[in-house]
Amino acid sequence: DKNRTMVDRDLNDIDNQLYEDLKILFFTLGIEIAPSINE
């Protein structure tokens, strides 16, 4: 049970990291796309 909890926690950390990376990615894309839309 202890090992399973550790694995679940690791997977949760990975999900959180992916979420943060995606937020940064979309934020960056938004900044790059916005000027094109304004023009």
HUPE-V848977 format. One line per field, one symbol per residue. burial: I if it has 24 or more other C-alpha atoms within 12 Angstrom, else O. Layout:
burial: ???
//
This chain:
burial: OOOOOOOOOOOOOOOOOOOOOOOOOOOOOOOOOOOOOOO
//
